[in-house]
Amino acid sequence: MLPNLDKLALVPTCGFLGNAQWPEEEECSICSFPLAAPTQNVEYVWPFSGEGTGFTVVACIQGHAFHKGCLRAMVRISGDNRCPDCRKPMFAEVLKDVGRTDPEQVERERRQDESEEEEESEEEEESEEEEESEEARLQGNREWYLEYQEEFAAREESEEERLQRNREEREEEEREEREEREYNDLLAQRRAQLEDMGYRRHEPGPQHPWDTLVMWSFRVKGHIQDQSSIQLHMSDHFFNYMRRSYYNHAIFHEWSKWLLITMDLQSISPSDQGLLGEPMRYTKVRCKLFLTYPGDVSEFVSWFRRGILVLGYADAMHECLGITTAKPVGELITEVGSIQVEGTELQASRIQNDPLVMTAAEYQAWPEWAFAGPTGRPPFTSQAFWDAMPPSADDDPDSPEDSDDDGEPPARRARLSRQSQRDSRAMDDAEAVR
């Protein structure tokens, strides 16, 4: 409907009217507020109010008028270029005017676009992070599975190695037990042979109240657990070796009954590591030989000491006792004294007690003890033994004052004479027993 023509002035075609030219009762059909004043709908406010072109506009040839902001909002929302009231085409100038872009709106749209882009970027980053996290989780699972497979394979290999090691250990134990049985059977056969020949075993130790104690001590690496068996083997070995090696052996019918062997399991810390080092375990062995005649004591001590000097201590103990890698304690051999003298046993317990001083490396290089049995080496009385013995003033064949017409040293001739006499006496004793 057209406004009252009495109150309107003439306007150019397109119908742009000035502000306050509309009656109070005329309303905008879009916002329902009077056309005489700007719309009170904040969503439809005209953004170009500062240009001075008014806030109302006639949109079509039918003269339908609207608030510019309302028509602009309607066109932007619906996208329709026809008049909202009559559906006739709107003027091109009106469409151009209401269709202008608002700088603030552009800024708002730009900020909104940026905000949407940022949100999309954040969503993409979050999605990428989730994908990376999922990939990392899957990679971790794959690595764990590979490690588990390797560990499982290693366990299987380790189990196979353990079983193989156990088999080898069992075979080694069976071999050692078999060798020990064979050696024990051999010793039993030898004892039976000796018993058939008239020899009987006695408890080791002094056989007469006037016997003289001779003692030597040594250490071997490791703890000897089956001491009674090893003591028996050592005694039998000493008996057999002395019968075939000692030049005055006939005076003793059975050497093993005169020899008392004791063993003491000991441990000590390495000298270079103190209490923090791993304990060094060893066995201290005391050999107590009880001889009856004083002359026999001095001859045996001299013979035994010189044999140690020639062969070396470990080899000498191997030869006469069958035990390997022995290290001496204190003097090589000591004549303690007659057991008739009070305090002889106490004196024996106090001597040859030198402490073991050894580094961890030296202990590591020290081989474990073993009972090796006979070696087949020439005895002390063989020509090789006498050739290796260092010369002395009493036995020097080149000394003119110590040699007689046949060139035999007096000391050696006297020793051989004593040996011959004792051999004869032993043969008489044996004949008397028969």
Phi, psi and chi 1 to 4 in degrees:
 res  aa     phi    psi   chi1   chi2   chi3   chi4
   1 MET       -  139.3  171.3 -176.8  -78.7      -
   2 LEU   -82.2  147.9  -67.2  175.4      -      -
   3 PRO   -69.5  170.4   24.8  -31.3      -      -
   4 ASN   -62.6  119.9 -169.3  -13.4      -      -
   5 LEU   -69.0  -20.3  -63.0 -180.0      -      -
   6 ASP   -68.6  -24.1  -65.6  -25.6      -      -
   7 LYS  -102.7    1.1  -62.5 -179.2  179.2 -179.9
   8 LEU  -108.2  148.5  -66.4  176.9      -      -
   9 ALA   -97.0  162.6      -      -      -      -
  10 LEU   -70.4  139.7  -65.5  176.8      -      -
  11 VAL  -128.6  159.1  -65.6      -      -      -
  12 PRO   -69.4  167.5   21.9  -28.8      -      -
  13 THR   -61.2  149.4  -54.0      -      -      -
  14 CYS    95.4  -12.8  -62.6      -      -      -
  15 GLY    66.5   40.6      -      -      -      -
  16 PHE   -79.2  121.5  -74.8  101.4      -      -
  17 LEU  -109.2  153.6  -59.5  177.5      -      -
  18 GLY   -80.9  169.4      -      -      -      -
  19 ASN   -67.5  149.0  -67.3  -27.5      -      -
  20 ALA    63.3   23.9      -      -      -      -
  21 GLN   -98.0    0.2  -65.7  179.2  -14.3      -
  22 TRP  -104.9  144.7  -62.6   94.0      -      -
  23 PRO   -65.8  160.4  -10.3   18.7      -      -
  24 GLU   -65.8  -30.1  -67.7  -65.6  -26.7      -
  25 GLU   -81.3  -11.2   62.2  -86.6   11.6      -
  26 GLU   -76.7  129.6  -67.2  -65.1  -27.1      -
  27 GLU  -120.2  155.5  -64.2  179.6   -9.7      -
  28 CYS   -79.6  125.0  174.1      -      -      -
  29 SER   -70.0  -10.3   62.8      -      -      -
  30 ILE   -89.3  -48.7  -63.4  175.8      -      -
  31 CYS  -104.1  -11.6   65.6      -      -      -
  32 SER    67.7   20.3  -59.9      -      -      -
  33 PHE  -105.3  152.1  -71.6  103.8      -      -
  34 PRO   -57.0  146.4  -22.6   32.4      -      -
  35 LEU   -78.3  -12.5  -69.6  173.6      -      -
  36 ALA   -73.4  -14.7      -      -      -      -
  37 ALA  -134.5  156.8      -      -      -      -
  38 PRO   -58.2  152.9  -22.9   33.2      -      -
  39 THR   -62.4  144.4 -178.8      -      -      -
  40 GLN   -94.0    1.0  -62.6 -178.7   19.1      -
  41 ASN   -81.3  113.8 -169.2  -28.2      -      -
  42 VAL   -66.0  -21.5  -65.5      -      -      -
  43 GLU   -77.5  -18.8  -64.0 -179.6   -0.8      -
  44 TYR  -110.5   17.8  -62.3  159.2      -      -
  45 VAL   -63.3  137.1  174.9      -      -      -
  46 TRP   -74.1  123.9  177.8 -115.6      -      -
  47 PRO   -80.2  -10.1   27.8  -33.7      -      -
  48 PHE  -110.2   37.8  -53.3  104.0      -      -
  49 SER   -65.5  -21.6   58.8      -      -      -
  50 GLY   -76.4   -5.4      -      -      -      -
  51 GLU   -81.4  -15.5  -64.7  178.9   -6.2      -
  52 GLY    77.4   20.2      -      -      -      -
  53 THR   -95.8    5.4   58.0      -      -      -
  54 GLY    91.9  172.8      -      -      -      -
  55 PHE  -120.4    6.6   49.0   79.6      -      -
  56 THR  -124.2  161.7   58.8      -      -      -
  57 VAL  -155.1  143.6   64.3      -      -      -
  58 VAL   -90.7  122.7  176.1      -      -      -
  59 ALA   -91.6  -27.6      -      -      -      -
  60 CYS  -142.9  179.7   62.7      -      -      -
  61 ILE   -71.4  -15.2   58.5  174.7      -      -
  62 GLN   -80.1   -7.2  -63.4  -66.1  -28.0      -
  63 GLY    80.9   20.3      -      -      -      -
  64 HIS   -73.4  127.2  -64.0  138.5      -      -
  65 ALA  -111.4  151.5      -      -      -      -
  66 PHE  -148.3  161.3  -52.2   93.4      -      -
  67 HIS   -67.0  137.3  -70.5  117.3      -      -
  68 LYS   -57.2  -44.5  -72.3 -176.2  178.0 -179.5
  69 GLY   -63.4  -37.4      -      -      -      -
  70 CYS   -67.4  -44.7  -63.0      -      -      -
  71 LEU   -63.7  -38.7 -174.1   60.9      -      -
  72 ARG   -61.8  -44.4 -179.7  173.8 -175.7  -87.2
  73 ALA   -64.4  -39.5      -      -      -      -
  74 MET   -64.5  -44.2 -177.9   61.3   65.7      -
  75 VAL   -63.2  -42.6  171.5      -      -      -
  76 ARG   -67.8  -34.2  -67.5  175.0   63.1   84.9
  77 ILE   -77.2  -48.7  -67.4  172.9      -      -
  78 SER   -86.9  -27.9   64.5      -      -      -
  79 GLY    72.0   15.2      -      -      -      -
  80 ASP   -99.4  130.8 -168.2   -3.9      -      -
  81 ASN   -90.9   12.7  -65.0  -27.2      -      -
  82 ARG  -101.1  158.9  -66.8  174.4  -61.5  175.6
  83 CYS   -65.6  135.7  174.7      -      -      -
  84 PRO   -64.9  -23.0  -23.0   33.1      -      -
  85 ASP   -93.2  -49.0  -71.2  -16.2      -      -
  86 CYS  -107.5   -7.0   64.5      -      -      -
  87 ARG    65.5   21.8  -47.6  -55.4  -67.0  171.7
  88 LYS   -85.4  155.7  -62.6  -67.1 -177.3  179.8
  89 PRO   -61.9  139.8  -24.6   34.8      -      -
  90 MET   -84.2  159.0  -69.5 -172.8  -69.9      -
  91 PHE   -63.4  143.2  -62.0  122.7      -      -
  92 ALA   -62.8  -38.6      -      -      -      -
  93 GLU   -64.4  -37.2  -67.9   79.9   -4.9      -
  94 VAL   -65.4  -44.0  173.3      -      -      -
  95 LEU   -62.2  -39.7  -70.5  173.7      -      -
  96 LYS   -65.3  -39.9 -178.6  177.8  179.0 -178.9
  97 ASP   -69.0  -47.5 -173.7   34.1      -      -
  98 VAL   -78.4  -14.5  -60.4      -      -      -
  99 GLY   -91.3    2.7      -      -      -      -
 100 ARG   -62.9  155.7  -72.0 -176.4  -63.7  167.3
 101 THR   -87.8  132.6  -56.4      -      -      -
 102 ASP   -85.0  124.2  179.9   10.8      -      -
 103 PRO   -56.6  -40.5  -24.2   33.2      -      -
 104 GLU   -66.0  -38.5  -66.2 -178.7   -1.2      -
 105 GLN   -64.9  -40.3 -178.8   64.9   25.5      -
 106 VAL   -58.7  -43.9  171.9      -      -      -
 107 GLU   -64.6  -42.4 -177.2   65.4   19.5      -
 108 ARG   -62.5  -43.4  -74.6 -165.7  -60.8  -89.3
 109 GLU   -63.8  -38.8  -67.6  177.1   -5.7      -
 110 ARG   -62.8  -45.8 -175.3 -174.7   65.7   79.0
 111 ARG   -63.7  -37.8  -72.9 -164.1  -61.8  -92.1
 112 GLN   -64.9  -43.0 -175.9  176.7   -0.7      -
 113 ASP   -60.9  -43.9  -66.8  -19.0      -      -
 114 GLU   -62.5  -41.6  -69.8  178.6   -6.0      -
 115 SER   -62.1  -41.9  176.5      -      -      -
 116 GLU   -65.6  -39.5  -68.7  176.3   -4.8      -
 117 GLU   -63.4  -41.0  -69.1  177.8   -2.1      -
 118 GLU   -63.4  -42.0  -71.0  178.3   -0.9      -
 119 GLU   -63.2  -42.7  -69.6  177.8   -2.4      -
 120 GLU   -62.6  -41.8  -67.9  178.5   -3.5      -
 121 SER   -62.4  -42.5  176.6      -      -      -
 122 GLU   -64.0  -41.0  -69.8  177.3   -3.2      -
 123 GLU   -63.3  -40.5  -69.8  177.6   -3.3      -
 124 GLU   -64.2  -42.8  -68.8  178.2   -3.1      -
 125 GLU   -62.6  -43.7  -69.4  178.2   -2.7      -
 126 GLU   -62.2  -40.4  -70.0  178.7   -1.9      -
 127 SER   -63.7  -42.7  176.9      -      -      -
 128 GLU   -63.4  -42.0  -68.3  177.2   -3.7      -
 129 GLU   -62.3  -41.7  -70.3  178.0   -3.0      -
 130 GLU   -62.5  -42.1  -69.4  177.5   -3.1      -
 131 GLU   -63.7  -43.5  -68.7  178.4   -3.3      -
 132 GLU   -63.2  -41.8  -68.5  177.0   -3.7      -
 133 SER   -62.4  -42.9  176.6      -      -      -
 134 GLU   -65.3  -40.6 -179.3   67.2   14.5      -
 135 GLU   -64.6  -42.0 -179.4   63.5   24.8      -
 136 ALA   -62.5  -41.1      -      -      -      -
 137 ARG   -62.6  -44.5 -172.9 -177.5   65.4   81.5
 138 LEU   -64.5  -39.9  -64.9  176.5      -      -
 139 GLN   -64.2  -41.6 -179.3   64.2   22.5      -
 140 GLY   -60.6  -41.1      -      -      -      -
 141 ASN   -63.7  -41.2  -68.3  -18.1      -      -
 142 ARG   -63.8  -44.6  -73.2 -168.4  -68.4  -92.2
 143 GLU   -62.5  -42.3  -67.4  176.9   -4.1      -
 144 TRP   -61.7  -40.5  173.6   84.6      -      -
 145 TYR   -64.9  -41.8 -178.1   70.0      -      -
 146 LEU   -63.8  -43.6  -66.4  176.3      -      -
 147 GLU   -62.9  -39.6  -69.2  177.7   -2.0      -
 148 TYR   -63.5  -41.6  174.4   78.0      -      -
 149 GLN   -62.4  -44.3  -74.9 -176.0  -34.7      -
 150 GLU   -63.3  -43.1  -66.3  176.3   -3.3      -
 151 GLU   -64.9  -40.7 -177.1  179.5   -4.9      -
 152 PHE   -63.5  -42.3 -176.7   76.9      -      -
 153 ALA   -64.7  -40.4      -      -      -      -
 154 ALA   -63.9  -40.0      -      -      -      -
 155 ARG   -63.4  -41.1  -78.5 -157.6  -56.5  -91.5
 156 GLU   -63.4  -42.9  -72.8 -174.8  -17.2      -
 157 GLU   -64.8  -42.8 -176.8  177.2   -2.4      -
 158 SER   -62.5  -39.8  176.6      -      -      -
 159 GLU   -63.7  -40.2 -179.1   68.3   14.9      -
 160 GLU   -64.7  -42.5 -179.4   63.5   26.4      -
 161 GLU   -62.9  -40.9  -68.2  177.7   -5.9      -
 162 ARG   -63.3  -43.3 -173.4 -177.1   64.6   81.0
 163 LEU   -62.8  -41.0  -65.1  176.2      -      -
 164 GLN   -64.2  -41.8  178.8   64.2   22.8      -
 165 ARG   -64.5  -40.2 -175.9  170.4   60.9 -106.6
 166 ASN   -63.5  -40.7  -69.2  -19.0      -      -
 167 ARG   -62.0  -44.0  -73.7 -166.7  -67.1  -91.1
 168 GLU   -63.7  -40.2  -67.0  176.0   -5.3      -
 169 GLU   -64.7  -42.4  -70.1  177.4   -4.5      -
 170 ARG   -62.8  -42.1  -74.4 -164.0  -60.8  -89.5
 171 GLU   -62.5  -40.7  -67.7  175.6   -3.4      -
 172 GLU   -65.2  -42.3 -179.4   67.2   18.2      -
 173 GLU   -63.7  -41.7  -69.1  176.4   -3.4      -
 174 GLU   -63.2  -40.1  -67.4  174.4   -3.7      -
 175 ARG   -64.1  -44.4 -176.4 -175.1   64.1   80.4
 176 GLU   -63.7  -42.3  -67.8  177.6   -5.4      -
 177 GLU   -62.8  -39.7  -68.0  176.8   -3.2      -
 178 ARG   -64.0  -44.6 -175.9  171.7   60.5 -105.0
 179 GLU   -63.7  -39.9  -68.5  178.7   -6.8      -
 180 GLU   -64.9  -40.5 -175.3  175.3   -1.6      -
 181 ARG   -62.7  -43.4  -73.4 -164.9  -58.6  -91.0
 182 GLU   -62.1  -41.8  -67.5  174.9   -5.4      -
 183 TYR   -68.4  -40.0 -171.9   74.7      -      -
 184 ASN   -63.6  -39.5  -69.5  -24.9      -      -
 185 ASP   -62.4  -40.2  -66.5  -18.0      -      -
 186 LEU   -64.0  -42.8  178.8   60.4      -      -
 187 LEU   -63.8  -38.8  -70.4  179.4      -      -
 188 ALA   -63.3  -40.8      -      -      -      -
 189 GLN   -62.6  -41.8  -66.4  175.7    5.0      -
 190 ARG   -65.2  -40.5  -70.0 -179.0  178.0  177.7
 191 ARG   -63.2  -41.6  -68.1 -164.6 -160.8   96.4
 192 ALA   -61.7  -41.5      -      -      -      -
 193 GLN   -62.4  -42.0  -66.8  173.6   -2.1      -
 194 LEU   -65.4  -39.3  -67.5  174.6      -      -
 195 GLU   -65.3  -36.6  -70.0  178.8   -1.4      -
 196 ASP   -64.9  -30.1  -66.9  -19.4      -      -
 197 MET   -81.6   -4.6  -64.8  170.5   60.4      -
 198 GLY   109.0    0.7      -      -      -      -
 199 TYR   -88.3  140.4  -64.6  101.7      -      -
 200 ARG  -127.8  142.0  -64.9  -66.7 -176.5  -90.2
 201 ARG   -79.4  138.3  176.1  170.1  -63.1  -80.3
 202 HIS  -117.7  164.6  -60.0  -90.8      -      -
 203 GLU   -65.9  130.7  -70.4  -62.8  -34.7      -
 204 PRO   -65.9  144.7   23.7  -32.6      -      -
 205 GLY   137.0 -167.6      -      -      -      -
 206 PRO   -66.4  138.1   23.0  -32.6      -      -
 207 GLN  -103.4  -13.4  -55.8  -61.2  -48.9      -
 208 HIS  -138.2  151.6  -51.5   93.8      -      -
 209 PRO   -68.9  -13.1   21.8  -31.3      -      -
 210 TRP  -105.0   11.9   55.7   82.1      -      -
 211 ASP   -63.3  155.0  -74.7  -11.2      -      -
 212 THR  -108.0  136.1  -60.6      -      -      -
 213 LEU   -91.6  126.4  172.7   58.4      -      -
 214 VAL  -118.6  134.5  174.8      -      -      -
 215 MET  -138.8  143.8 -172.0  174.8   70.4      -
 216 TRP  -142.3  148.6   66.4   96.0      -      -
 217 SER  -132.5  151.9  -56.4      -      -      -
 218 PHE  -155.4  168.4   56.0   87.3      -      -
 219 ARG  -119.0  149.8  -60.2 -176.6 -178.6   95.6
 220 VAL  -130.7  149.6  -67.6      -      -      -
 221 LYS   -73.9  134.2 -178.7  179.0  179.0  180.0
 222 GLY    96.5  165.9      -      -      -      -
 223 HIS   -97.4  126.2  -75.4  172.0      -      -
 224 ILE   -84.7  111.6  -60.7  177.3      -      -
 225 GLN   -84.9  -51.9  -58.6  -63.0  -21.4      -
 226 ASP   -84.1   72.4 -169.8    7.7      -      -
 227 GLN   -68.0  -41.6  -64.8 -174.3    9.8      -
 228 SER   -61.0  -42.1   59.2      -      -      -
 229 SER   -66.6  -44.4  175.8      -      -      -
 230 ILE   -66.5  -39.0  -61.6  -59.2      -      -
 231 GLN   -60.4  -41.5  -70.8  168.9   -7.2      -
 232 LEU   -63.6  -44.2  179.3   60.5      -      -
 233 HIS   -62.1  -44.0  -67.3  -18.8      -      -
 234 MET   -63.4  -40.6  -67.8  172.0   64.8      -
 235 SER   -64.3  -45.0  -63.1      -      -      -
 236 ASP   -64.3  -39.5  -72.4  -20.4      -      -
 237 HIS   -63.6  -42.5 -170.6   97.9      -      -
 238 PHE   -63.2  -41.1 -176.7   74.0      -      -
 239 PHE   -60.6  -50.1  164.2   69.4      -      -
 240 ASN   -65.4  -40.5  -67.7  -40.2      -      -
 241 TYR   -67.6  -43.1 -176.0   78.7      -      -
 242 MET   -66.8  -35.0  -65.1  -57.4  -66.4      -
 243 ARG   -64.9  -31.2  -71.1 -170.3   66.9 -119.1
 244 ARG   -99.6   -9.8   71.3 -177.9  179.4   87.4
 245 SER  -116.0  -36.7  -58.0      -      -      -
 246 TYR   -83.5  129.4 -170.0   48.6      -      -
 247 TYR   -68.3  -19.1   53.5   78.8      -      -
 248 ASN  -109.8   32.7 -164.4   18.1      -      -
 249 HIS   -69.3  -23.8   68.7   84.6      -      -
 250 ALA   -66.7  -21.1      -      -      -      -
 251 ILE   -68.0  -21.1 -166.2   67.8      -      -
 252 PHE  -115.1  122.7  -57.2  107.2      -      -
 253 HIS   -75.4  -31.2  -65.0  -67.0      -      -
 254 GLU  -149.0  105.2 -171.5  176.2   -3.4      -
 255 TRP   -61.7  -35.1  -81.3   89.2      -      -
 256 SER   -64.2  -25.8   56.9      -      -      -
 257 LYS   -75.9  -15.3   73.7  177.4 -178.1  180.0
 258 TRP   -92.1   -9.5  -52.9   94.4      -      -
 259 LEU  -105.0  123.4  179.8   64.5      -      -
 260 LEU  -111.2  121.4  175.9   62.3      -      -
 261 ILE  -112.9  126.7  -59.4  174.4      -      -
 262 THR  -121.3  151.6   61.1      -      -      -
 263 MET  -131.8  142.4  -61.9  180.0 -180.0      -
 264 ASP  -134.1  119.1 -175.9   18.9      -      -
 265 LEU   -80.9  126.4  -53.6 -177.2      -      -
 266 GLN  -135.6  160.7  -61.3 -178.9   -4.6      -
 267 SER  -143.6  148.6  -60.4      -      -      -
 268 ILE  -153.3  153.9 -165.3  171.6      -      -
 269 SER   -82.2  150.6  -61.6      -      -      -
 270 PRO   -61.0  146.3  -20.5   31.6      -      -
 271 SER   -68.6  -22.9   59.0      -      -      -
 272 ASP   -98.3   -0.9   58.1  -21.1      -      -
 273 GLN  -126.7  -14.0  -64.3 -178.9    3.1      -
 274 GLY    65.8 -150.0      -      -      -      -
 275 LEU   -68.5  -17.9  -62.7  177.5      -      -
 276 LEU   -76.6  -17.9  -60.5  178.4      -      -
 277 GLY   -79.4  161.7      -      -      -      -
 278 GLU   -71.2  132.2 -176.2  177.3   -4.6      -
 279 PRO   -58.0  141.5  -21.6   32.1      -      -
 280 MET   -95.9  117.2  -58.5 -174.8  -60.2      -
 281 ARG   -97.8  133.9  -63.3  175.9  174.3   82.1
 282 TYR  -151.5  166.8   62.4   92.9      -      -
 283 THR  -118.6  126.8  -57.8      -      -      -
 284 LYS   -93.9  124.8 -177.5  178.9  178.0 -179.1
 285 VAL  -113.2  127.7 -178.6      -      -      -
 286 ARG  -110.2  129.0  -76.0 -176.8 -178.8  -89.9
 287 CYS  -112.4  115.2  -61.1      -      -      -
 288 LYS  -112.1  114.7  -61.9  179.3  179.1 -179.7
 289 LEU  -108.5  125.6 -177.0   63.8      -      -
 290 PHE  -105.6  114.2  -62.9   89.6      -      -
 291 LEU  -110.8  150.5  -57.1  177.4      -      -
 292 THR   -89.4  -46.4  -57.3      -      -      -
 293 TYR  -101.2  136.5  -58.5  104.5      -      -
 294 PRO   -57.3  -37.4  -23.9   33.7      -      -
 295 GLY   -63.9  -38.7      -      -      -      -
 296 ASP   -64.3  -35.4  -62.5  -29.8      -      -
 297 VAL   -61.9  -52.0  173.3      -      -      -
 298 SER   -64.0  -40.1   59.4      -      -      -
 299 GLU   -65.4  -43.9  -76.0 -168.6    2.8      -
 300 PHE   -64.9  -44.0  174.6   80.5      -      -
 301 VAL   -60.3  -44.3  170.3      -      -      -
 302 SER   -64.3  -43.9  176.3      -      -      -
 303 TRP   -64.1  -44.1  173.7   83.1      -      -
 304 PHE   -67.0  -42.8 -164.4   78.8      -      -
 305 ARG   -65.0  -42.7 -179.4 -178.5  -71.4  112.1
 306 ARG   -68.3  -33.2  -61.5 -172.5   71.2  179.8
 307 GLY   -64.2  -39.1      -      -      -      -
 308 ILE   -64.1  -41.4  -68.1  175.3      -      -
 309 LEU   -65.5  -32.1  -65.4  176.1      -      -
 310 VAL   -78.6  -48.3  171.5      -      -      -
 311 LEU   -86.4  -22.9  -62.0  177.7      -      -
 312 GLY    93.1  151.0      -      -      -      -
 313 TYR   -64.5  -48.3 -164.4   90.5      -      -
 314 ALA   -61.9  -44.6      -      -      -      -
 315 ASP   -66.8  -35.8  -71.1  -16.7      -      -
 316 ALA   -64.6  -43.5      -      -      -      -
 317 MET   -66.4  -34.3  -66.0  -57.6  103.4      -
 318 HIS   -64.0  -41.0 -173.8 -170.7      -      -
 319 GLU   -66.5  -49.0  -71.3  -65.9  -40.2      -
 320 CYS   -90.7  -23.9   67.6      -      -      -
 321 LEU  -119.3  -14.4  -65.9  172.5      -      -
 322 GLY    83.6    3.0      -      -      -      -
 323 ILE  -103.5  142.8 -164.1  163.4      -      -
 324 THR  -103.0  165.3   61.3      -      -      -
 325 THR    54.2   37.9   67.3      -      -      -
 326 ALA   -78.1  145.6      -      -      -      -
 327 LYS  -123.0  132.9  -68.2 -176.3  178.9  -65.7
 328 PRO   -70.1  154.9   27.5  -34.6      -      -
 329 VAL  -120.6  115.8  179.4      -      -      -
 330 GLY    71.0 -144.9      -      -      -      -
 331 GLU   -67.0  155.2  -63.4 -175.5   15.9      -
 332 LEU   -61.5  -43.6  -60.3 -179.5      -      -
 333 ILE  -156.3  142.2 -174.9  170.3      -      -
 334 THR  -131.1  133.0  -57.5      -      -      -
 335 GLU   -88.0  102.6  180.0 -178.4  -15.1      -
 336 VAL   -74.5  -46.4 -178.5      -      -      -
 337 GLY   139.4  179.5      -      -      -      -
 338 SER   -73.0  140.7  174.1      -      -      -
 339 ILE   -74.2   -9.8   61.0  173.8      -      -
 340 GLN   -70.0  -25.8  -75.8 -177.5  -43.7      -
 341 VAL   -77.3  130.1  179.1      -      -      -
 342 GLU   -66.8  134.5 -176.0  178.1   -2.6      -
 343 GLY    94.4    2.4      -      -      -      -
 344 THR   -65.0  -45.6  -60.3      -      -      -
 345 GLU   -63.8  -38.8  -71.0  -68.0  -22.2      -
 346 LEU   -64.2  -40.9  179.7   60.5      -      -
 347 GLN   -63.1  -39.2  179.8 -175.2   -2.1      -
 348 ALA   -64.6  -34.6      -      -      -      -
 349 SER   -73.1  -18.1   64.8      -      -      -
 350 ARG   -96.6  -16.6  -68.1  177.4  176.7  176.1
 351 ILE   -95.1  167.6   63.6  175.9      -      -
 352 GLN    51.9   48.2  -62.3 -179.5   -9.7      -
 353 ASN  -119.9   27.2  -75.5  -35.3      -      -
 354 ASP   -59.3  133.6  -62.2   -4.7      -      -
 355 PRO   -69.5  152.5   25.9  -33.8      -      -
 356 LEU   -81.5  120.9  176.2   62.8      -      -
 357 VAL  -117.7  110.8  179.6      -      -      -
 358 MET  -154.6  139.7 -178.4  179.0  -70.1      -
 359 THR   -81.3  166.3   64.0      -      -      -
 360 ALA   -63.5  -38.0      -      -      -      -
 361 ALA   -66.6  -41.4      -      -      -      -
 362 GLU   -64.3  -39.4  -67.4  172.0  -16.8      -
 363 TYR   -66.3  -38.8 -179.6   77.8      -      -
 364 GLN   -63.0  -37.0 -172.6   69.1   22.1      -
 365 ALA   -78.4  -13.3      -      -      -      -
 366 TRP   -78.4  118.9 -174.4   13.3      -      -
 367 PRO   -68.0  153.5  -17.5   31.3      -      -
 368 GLU   -66.1  152.9  -71.4  -83.3  -11.4      -
 369 TRP   -67.4  155.9   75.5  -84.8      -      -
 370 ALA  -155.3  150.3      -      -      -      -
 371 PHE  -101.6  108.2 -173.6   80.3      -      -
 372 ALA  -100.0  -12.2      -      -      -      -
 373 GLY    77.3 -169.4      -      -      -      -
 374 PRO   -62.9  146.4  -19.8   31.0      -      -
 375 THR  -103.0  -19.1   62.9      -      -      -
 376 GLY    80.0    6.5      -      -      -      -
 377 ARG   -72.4  149.7 -176.1  177.7  -60.6 -163.5
 378 PRO   -58.0  139.2  -23.7   33.4      -      -
 379 PRO   -69.3  171.2   25.9  -34.0      -      -
 380 PHE   -59.3  -28.2  -70.0  177.1      -      -
 381 THR   -88.7    1.0   52.7      -      -      -
 382 SER   -75.1  166.1   66.4      -      -      -
 383 GLN   -64.9  -34.7 -175.4   62.6   37.9      -
 384 ALA   -62.5  -36.4      -      -      -      -
 385 PHE   -66.4  -46.4  171.5   77.0      -      -
 386 TRP   -67.8  -33.8  -72.7  105.6      -      -
 387 ASP   -66.2  -31.4  -67.6  -17.7      -      -
 388 ALA   -83.9  -14.9      -      -      -      -
 389 MET   -70.1  138.1  -71.1  176.6   61.2      -
 390 PRO   -67.7  141.3   24.1  -32.1      -      -
 391 PRO   -68.9  151.6   25.9  -33.8      -      -
 392 SER  -128.6  170.5   62.6      -      -      -
 393 ALA   -65.0  -33.4      -      -      -      -
 394 ASP   -75.4  -28.5  -65.4  -22.0      -      -
 395 ASP  -108.5   13.1  -65.9  -21.7      -      -
 396 ASP   -76.6  111.2 -172.3    1.0      -      -
 397 PRO   -70.4  -18.4   25.7  -32.6      -      -
 398 ASP   -84.3   -5.4  -61.7  -28.8      -      -
 399 SER   -79.8  114.0  177.4      -      -      -
 400 PRO   -66.3  -34.1   22.0  -30.9      -      -
 401 GLU   -75.5  -17.7   60.9  -86.6   11.5      -
 402 ASP   -99.2    8.1  -70.1  -19.7      -      -
 403 SER  -118.9  145.1  -59.1      -      -      -
 404 ASP  -102.5 -159.0   49.1   21.9      -      -
 405 ASP   -63.9  -35.4  -63.9  -21.7      -      -
 406 ASP   -88.9    3.5   57.1    0.4      -      -
 407 GLY    80.5    5.5      -      -      -      -
 408 GLU   -84.5  125.7 -177.3   74.3    2.9      -
 409 PRO   -60.0  138.4  -21.5   32.7      -      -
 410 PRO   -61.6  -40.3  -23.9   33.4      -      -
 411 ALA   -63.2  -42.6      -      -      -      -
 412 ARG   -68.0  -40.2 -179.1  173.0  176.3   78.7
 413 ARG   -63.1  -38.9 -171.6  177.1   67.0 -106.0
 414 ALA   -67.0  -39.8      -      -      -      -
 415 ARG   -65.0  -42.1 -178.7  166.2   62.6 -110.1
 416 LEU   -65.6  -34.0  -65.5  176.5      -      -
 417 SER   -66.3  -43.5  176.9      -      -      -
 418 ARG   -63.7  -38.5  -71.1 -165.2  -58.7  -88.3
 419 GLN   -62.2  -44.7  175.7 -176.9   -9.4      -
 420 SER   -62.3  -42.2  177.3      -      -      -
 421 GLN   -62.3  -43.0  -66.3  174.4    4.2      -
 422 ARG   -70.9  -34.3  -72.4  172.6  177.3  168.3
 423 ASP   -61.4  -42.2  -71.2  -13.9      -      -
 424 SER   -64.7  -42.3  -60.6      -      -      -
 425 ARG   -65.0  -39.3 -175.6  173.6   57.4 -175.3
 426 ALA   -65.4  -38.2      -      -      -      -
 427 MET   -65.7  -36.6  -66.9  177.6   63.1      -
 428 ASP   -65.3  -42.7  -66.6  -20.3      -      -
 429 ASP   -60.9  -44.8  -66.1  -18.8      -      -
 430 ALA   -63.0  -37.2      -      -      -      -
 431 GLU   -66.1  -38.0 -162.4   66.1   27.7      -
 432 ALA   -65.3  -37.6      -      -      -      -
 433 VAL   -62.0  -41.5  172.0      -      -      -
 434 ARG   -64.4      -  -67.4 -167.0 -173.4   95.5
